[in-house]
Amino acid sequence: EKCPKTVEFLNSIPRKYGHAFFSATAAQTHIIPHYGPTNKKLRCQLPLICPPNACRIRVANIDLTLQQDKAIIFDDSFLHEAWNDHQIKSRLVLVFDVWHPDLSDREIKFLSFLQNAALRKAKRQAEISLQTLEESKIGDDEESHDSNTELRSASSHHATTTTSSGKEDDYHKGNPDRHDNFFAVIQKGRQEGVSNRSEI
């Protein structure tokens, strides 16, 4: 939707590998030497914005100066690097891949099947990992909630069993022996001049 003309152009390319992006390189930048992952495809670069005589690329031992609107094609499984030597202007390149011309249609079909299967597997694994992470977070939240509930319950129980008022609380209702014993301890503490709470 954002680049309809570019999409239309890419869809018109035969034996398209299915990989495309814009690559921007700032002024006075060096992309260090690196290899592509496979030689079953070729890398195509179309410079859209390219300061004259300032952008270059090296593939293996071949050096080439890039020119705006003039595409280059190379095997990026070879060691390659690039430069933008301009002082202030950036370089913008449309990058896309095509299947290697030495591959037959049948080989491309088989390799495409393997590639799509690997992508589906990676997507499924990512979904499972995300689901597991979310379930773990929910479990942690529930455990934290249960712990807080237990703490509140314990605090409430402690408060009702250590009160020194003459009012009968829920803990002692229906259990007169425990009620009498409780206040007997309180009375003993008062007689000995000790804090009720510390004696209990």
BELZILIN-V447608 format. One record per helix or strand. SS is the DSSP state (helix for helix, strand for strand). FROM is the first residue (numbers start at 0). TO is the last residue. If there is no record, write none. Layout:
ss:SS from:FROM to:TO
ss:SS from:FROM to:TO
This chain:
ss:helix from:3 to:10
ss:strand from:15 to:24
ss:strand from:28 to:33
ss:strand from:40 to:48
ss:strand from:54 to:58
ss:strand from:61 to:64
ss:strand from:70 to:73
ss:strand from:79 to:83
ss:strand from:90 to:98
ss:helix from:104 to:160
ss:helix from:175 to:190
ss:helix from:195 to:198
